[in-house]
Amino acid sequence: MRKSILLILIFGLLLGTCFAQGNAVKKKWAVALRDANVRSMPSTQGNILFIARAGERLEVLEDMGLWLKVKRADGTVGYVWAKLVRIEVERVVKQAPSLTPAPKPSPVPVQRPSLRRTPSHFRPFGFSFNFDYAFVNPEDFNAITRGNNMWFESLLNAYPGYLEIDHPLKELKSSMGGGVEFTFRPHPSIGLGLGFSYAMGKRGGDSTISDPMGNYLKFTQDLTSTIYGPYFSLHFMVPAQTITLDLFARAGYYMGSFKISNSMSSSGGGGGMYSIEDISKGTIGFGGGMRLNISLSGSSGFFLGGSYNLIKFKDLEGTEKSGGGQYTGKLYYVEEETSFGPWLPNLWVSDTPPSNPHLRNVRPAEFNFSGFTVGAGFFVKF
């Protein structure tokens, strides 16, 4: 008799367990990682029904891949982008109705995502390509152009009504460039980058001095510059859904190569040329700015931005070529001279500072490539 009762109890226990397991279901919840828009359709074109606040739990009705069909506690049904939430699975067991009322479940505190938690859609690596337009003003080189224009004006004053000049010479005011940067983000809001940039600027000009007899003197000036170098950057990104703001600072080692030349030709076939070439130097440069990133998908997009770069080349060396000869030495700049004409009086190539009595305020020449930069590009994350 006792054995029969024991067997009945064991059979009932097993039957109840199987019944409970057979009624167990899995319920999915979508927990917002940050404020997320819940729309009327699975597209960014859909109307925003409500905004799920960070940490809010939404019941998942259907998993559609990039989008989830969810239901709020008040019964509102909409669609949320899957990369803005994390999925939690809850096992729910349906129990048979009991004569005694089931106790009310105690409220579960909402767990807000920790700032240290890495989102499931976060991609730590990426690279970007950029194209830049820089506004620069290399003072020492542009001073030569201004000096030559002053010489033209003095000729007009010396021969009023006789000589004519078509237009003044131009100065170097801008450069074009581009580059690529690889980034590593150990945190969604902080990143480290290694990049390579290249910039080139060429703004030459020519001016013709003529007289009524048909004689002319054509004066050509050309300044070519090339700057490139690797740099390291530190990024601070303000997270958002589609548009993010990226603030960055950078420092790098840049190489510069410059050339400036003047040439003259006349109607009689005479002419001459003076040039300083192979002017090159490396220097440490700094910069900083911001850019606006617009995501086209979860892993790519384009950006618009601007920065300010401080790059100054000092202690320059070059090769002076004139009249078939050449001389290599350090490059000096003369801020003031008294009797020289259009033959590049402001730049001198010499082993030591020139001590000509006609020259005053002599110092080592510099090439200041600092200025504001605006640009655009595209990025890829992986």
ABEGO torsion letter per residue (X at the ends): XAAAAAAAAAAAAAAAAAAAAAABBBBBBBBBABBBBBBABBBAABBBABBBBBGBBBBBABBAGABBBBBBAAGBBBBBBAAABBBBBBBBBBBBBBABBBBBBBBBBBBBBBAABBBAABBABBBBBBBBBBBBBBAAAAAAAAAAAAAAAAAAAABBGABBBABBBBBBABBBBBEBBBBBBABAABBBBBBBBBBBBBBBBBBBBBBAAGBBBBBBBBBBBBBBEBBBBBBBBBBBAABBBBBBBBBBBBBBBBBBBBBBBBAAGBEBBBBBBGBBBBBBBBBBEBBBBBBABAABEBBBBBBBBBBBBBGBBBBBBBGGBBBBBBBBBBABBAABBABGAABBBBABBBABAABBGBBBBBBBABEBBBBBBBBBBX
